[in-house]
Amino acid sequence: MTKRTVYLLAILFFGLETHSFAQDTSTTCRQRYFTFGAGITGQSFYDEAISNIWYSNTGMAPLLGHFKIKNGHLSQLLIEPSFLSLRTKRSGKLTPMKVSTVRVVTDYQLLYDIDKWSKRYDVKLGGLASLVAEYKEAPQLDNSAIVYDYALSLGVSGRAARQVRVLKHDAELSLQLSMPLIAHAARPQYLNRIEFLDPENDLLGDVFSNAHIVTLNKYLRVNSQLALRYHLNSGNDLRLAYHWDFYRLKDINRVFATEHLVSFMFMFRY
């Protein structure tokens, strides 16, 4: 299923005549959930510090987070670590051409009601704090087998939601879009050179010594999420979501990375 197909389905869902139900937005309204689940992730990247080709693969990723609505405001934390071995079609027995990756994505949104925006949709706008960190080992690179990209950023986020009925139960269909505006980011300051062979170097020290404050011209990320939150009679929820994430980080060299993630999460109210 392509990204265009997913968003076309979202438009169709939002256009359906659905039975809505009143949502309590009074000052006493408070919903808090611990969330956990898993997803099928498809990742790919083009990293000039490794080679001029794309690497990709699919795998499983755990998800952990927290979701809270209070006085109509919404805060959401989502942590997604993944451990994949990415490959390319040019790989062979003599040239393994694989890259083992450890990737951690943490997104926190704090969103506020926009009361006059729409009577049919619950629209919220606010801020984003996010961390994207990836550690890569490419054994085919004898001189620079360790590559990384790191960005701790602040930005903007928006969300539109509508109440729907699914299988005779209340549910919420939402579409969310986030984009960082400023980031503390780092890329390795080499292009297949031997700096990591220096015993005085360490990975963490190298990352922070190369980090700079950058804006959209150096670090561009677009993160979107289409989600269906299904309300159970117990007061807990289930959430099915599709995430699309793209970023470009540029320093002495560049990396482009994309992720498609289909996730299923349990939301336990407390």
Phi, psi and omega per residue, in radians:
M1 nan 2.141 -3.094
T2 -1.411 2.885 3.121
K3 -1.086 -0.670 -3.140
R4 -1.099 -0.707 3.127
T5 -1.115 -0.730 -3.124
V6 -1.070 -0.795 -3.099
Y7 -1.289 -0.460 3.021
L8 -1.142 -0.713 3.066
L9 -1.081 -0.658 3.118
A10 -1.093 -0.734 3.135
I11 -1.115 -0.713 3.121
L12 -1.123 -0.727 3.130
F13 -1.066 -0.796 -3.099
F14 -1.187 -0.407 -3.132
G15 -1.524 -0.161 -3.109
L16 -1.198 2.595 2.992
E17 -1.382 1.886 -3.072
T18 -2.094 2.777 3.069
H19 -1.489 1.963 3.122
S20 -1.677 2.782 3.095
F21 -2.261 2.687 -3.070
A22 -1.183 2.350 3.106
Q23 -1.873 2.278 -3.105
D24 -1.293 1.941 3.103
T25 -1.980 0.352 3.132
S26 -1.268 2.999 -3.088
T27 -1.169 -0.273 3.129
T28 -1.556 -0.119 -3.113
C29 -1.215 2.210 3.133
R30 -2.643 2.107 3.100
Q31 -2.236 2.247 3.114
R32 -2.324 2.385 -3.110
Y33 -2.402 2.420 2.806
F34 -1.560 2.380 -3.090
T35 -2.186 2.425 2.984
F36 -2.677 2.691 -3.119
G37 3.119 -2.695 -3.105
A38 -2.654 2.865 -3.141
G39 -2.587 2.818 3.004
I40 -1.681 2.066 -3.068
T41 -1.948 2.379 2.999
G42 -2.051 2.020 -3.048
Q43 -2.091 2.592 3.045
S44 -2.609 2.645 3.092
F45 -2.650 2.734 3.014
Y46 -2.171 1.988 -3.024
D47 -2.189 1.989 -3.098
E48 -1.195 -0.310 3.075
A49 -1.327 -0.201 3.112
I50 -1.913 -1.030 3.114
S51 -2.939 3.081 -3.107
N52 -1.742 0.694 3.096
I53 -2.325 2.832 3.135
W54 -1.559 2.441 3.011
Y55 -1.985 2.540 -3.130
S56 -2.729 2.797 3.042
N57 -3.067 2.971 3.082
T58 -2.146 2.784 3.128
G59 -3.049 -2.953 3.132
M60 -1.809 2.593 3.116
A61 -2.416 2.247 3.040
P62 -1.317 2.729 -3.139
L63 -2.351 2.413 3.139
L64 -2.474 2.457 -3.123
G65 -2.964 -2.982 3.137
H66 -2.545 2.447 -3.083
F67 -2.343 2.261 -3.097
K68 -2.499 2.371 2.989
I69 -2.122 2.202 3.125
K70 -2.533 2.198 -3.128
N71 0.966 0.572 3.133
G72 1.477 -0.214 3.103
H73 -1.530 2.641 -3.066
L74 -2.211 2.326 2.990
S75 -2.194 2.467 -3.066
Q76 -2.516 2.261 3.082
L77 -2.088 2.291 3.111
L78 -2.377 2.204 3.129
I79 -2.039 2.211 -3.112
E80 -2.308 1.749 2.981
P81 -1.591 2.593 3.081
S82 -2.539 2.616 -3.101
F83 -2.336 1.808 -3.050
L84 -2.275 2.694 2.971
S85 -1.924 1.901 -3.070
L86 -1.642 2.516 -3.074
R87 -2.307 3.025 3.080
T88 -2.284 2.760 3.139
K89 -1.142 -0.321 3.135
R90 -1.429 -0.011 -3.117
S91 -1.211 2.530 3.102
G92 -2.594 -3.104 -3.120
K93 -1.132 -0.645 -3.118
L94 -1.480 -0.431 3.109
T95 -2.216 1.610 -3.051
P96 -1.042 -0.602 3.045
M97 0.817 0.910 3.075
K98 -2.143 2.709 3.128
V99 -2.312 2.060 3.067
S100 -1.477 2.272 -3.039
T101 -2.190 2.531 2.916
V102 -2.117 2.062 -3.042
R103 -2.190 2.298 3.113
V104 -2.210 2.151 3.088
V105 -2.107 2.194 3.101
T106 -2.246 2.116 -3.135
D107 -2.152 2.329 3.052
Y108 -2.242 2.168 3.098
Q109 -2.047 2.439 3.017
L110 -2.183 1.953 -2.980
L111 -2.105 2.563 -3.098
Y112 -2.134 2.598 -3.140
D113 -1.088 2.425 2.944
I114 -1.951 1.564 -2.920
D115 -1.087 -0.673 -3.004
K116 -1.618 0.107 -3.065
W117 -1.241 -0.868 -3.081
S118 -2.747 2.497 3.078
K119 -1.503 -0.356 -3.080
R120 -1.616 -0.427 -3.062
Y121 -2.121 2.562 3.022
D122 -1.556 1.818 -3.056
V123 -1.863 2.278 3.134
K124 -2.317 2.484 3.076
L125 -2.270 2.634 3.136
G126 -3.138 -2.621 -3.019
G127 -1.953 2.879 -3.121
L128 -2.325 2.355 2.931
A129 -2.161 2.225 -3.034
S130 -2.494 2.686 3.039
L131 -2.265 2.205 2.994
V132 -2.160 2.064 -3.128
A133 -2.366 2.301 -3.133
E134 -2.392 2.313 3.110
Y135 -2.010 2.268 -3.036
K136 -2.255 2.415 3.027
E137 -2.135 2.138 -3.133
A138 -2.066 1.670 -3.030
P139 -1.102 -0.334 3.125
Q140 -1.295 -0.210 3.114
L141 -1.701 1.747 -3.072
D142 -1.150 -0.605 -3.004
N143 -1.630 -0.341 -3.104
S144 -2.617 1.153 -3.035
A145 -1.319 -0.265 -3.090
I146 -1.894 2.132 3.140
V147 -2.290 2.616 -3.127
Y148 -2.542 2.802 2.872
D149 -2.506 2.482 -2.997
Y150 -2.544 2.359 3.065
A151 -2.650 2.100 3.019
L152 -1.894 2.042 -2.887
S153 -2.363 2.835 3.021
L154 -2.187 2.486 -3.110
G155 -2.845 -2.676 -3.075
V156 -2.116 2.713 -3.138
S157 -2.588 2.568 3.110
G158 -2.433 2.670 -3.077
R159 -2.572 2.354 3.034
A160 -2.165 2.306 -3.084
A161 -2.386 2.692 3.089
R162 -2.498 2.473 3.101
Q163 -1.404 2.361 -3.126
V164 -2.359 3.021 3.050
R165 -2.001 2.250 3.121
V166 -2.319 2.082 3.134
L167 0.923 0.773 3.102
K168 1.140 0.318 3.077
H169 -2.120 2.645 3.038
D170 -1.252 2.520 3.124
A171 -2.618 2.922 3.114
E172 -2.237 2.215 3.068
L173 -1.833 2.219 -3.054
S174 -2.373 2.647 3.057
L175 -2.259 2.201 -3.058
Q176 -2.239 2.491 -3.139
L177 -2.388 2.313 -3.107
S178 -2.351 2.623 3.105
M179 -2.681 2.161 3.059
P180 -1.208 2.648 3.097
L181 -1.985 -0.532 3.140
I182 -2.503 2.520 -3.034
A183 -2.587 2.659 2.928
H184 -1.734 1.846 -2.918
A185 -2.297 2.752 -3.129
A186 -2.594 2.537 2.961
R187 -2.331 2.719 3.131
P188 -1.150 2.435 -3.114
Q189 -1.554 0.897 3.070
Y190 -2.727 2.818 3.061
L191 -2.329 1.551 -3.109
N192 1.014 0.766 3.025
R193 -1.932 -3.106 -2.907
I194 -1.864 0.461 -3.077
E195 -1.075 -0.562 -3.116
F196 -1.282 -0.199 3.070
L197 -1.379 -0.194 3.102
D198 -1.231 2.104 -3.109
P199 -1.126 -0.299 3.110
E200 -1.344 -0.259 -3.112
N201 -1.503 2.536 2.978
D202 -2.359 2.660 -2.997
L203 -1.069 -0.879 -3.081
L204 -1.105 -0.752 3.107
G205 -1.115 -0.650 3.132
D206 -1.166 -0.708 -3.140
V207 -1.031 -0.894 -3.042
F208 -1.328 -0.451 3.064
S209 -1.248 -0.417 3.119
N210 -1.685 -0.017 -3.052
A211 -1.355 2.552 3.123
H212 -2.486 2.774 2.985
I213 -1.427 2.133 -3.074
V214 -2.270 2.856 3.089
T215 -2.139 -2.778 -2.991
L216 -1.068 -0.476 -3.126
N217 -1.207 -0.407 3.127
K218 -1.839 -0.613 -3.104
Y219 -2.317 1.977 3.128
L220 -2.139 2.169 3.109
R221 -2.392 2.379 3.049
V222 -2.199 2.163 -3.115
N223 -2.203 2.198 -3.134
S224 -2.266 2.723 -3.105
Q225 -2.600 2.205 3.017
L226 -1.933 2.085 -2.978
A227 -2.364 2.551 3.006
L228 -2.076 2.029 3.132
R229 -1.817 2.016 -3.005
Y230 -1.766 2.084 -3.074
H231 -1.489 2.172 3.104
L232 -1.621 2.775 3.137
N233 -1.121 -0.437 -3.132
S234 -1.261 -0.199 -3.060
G235 1.708 -0.229 3.048
N236 -1.491 2.959 -3.109
D237 -2.278 2.766 2.929
L238 -2.055 2.515 -3.133
R239 -2.320 2.210 3.027
L240 -1.934 2.248 -3.025
A241 -2.498 2.664 2.984
Y242 -2.077 2.187 3.137
H243 -1.968 2.442 2.966
W244 -2.222 2.217 -3.048
D245 -2.326 2.249 3.090
F246 -2.333 2.422 2.979
Y247 -2.570 2.686 3.053
R248 -2.277 2.216 3.124
L249 -2.185 2.208 -3.007
K250 -2.188 2.282 2.993
D251 -2.442 -2.158 3.024
I252 -1.170 -0.470 3.017
N253 -2.352 3.037 -3.033
R254 -2.143 2.716 2.960
V255 -2.352 2.394 3.003
F256 -2.070 2.330 -3.105
A257 -2.474 2.491 3.080
T258 -2.332 2.673 3.052
E259 -2.490 2.372 2.937
H260 -1.975 2.208 -3.080
L261 -2.342 2.159 2.992
V262 -1.861 2.072 -3.003
S263 -2.162 2.666 3.049
F264 -2.276 2.166 -3.034
M265 -2.289 2.544 2.981
F266 -1.676 2.398 3.136
M267 -2.122 1.930 -3.082
F268 -1.767 2.062 -3.100
R269 -1.412 2.478 3.121
Y270 -2.468 nan nan
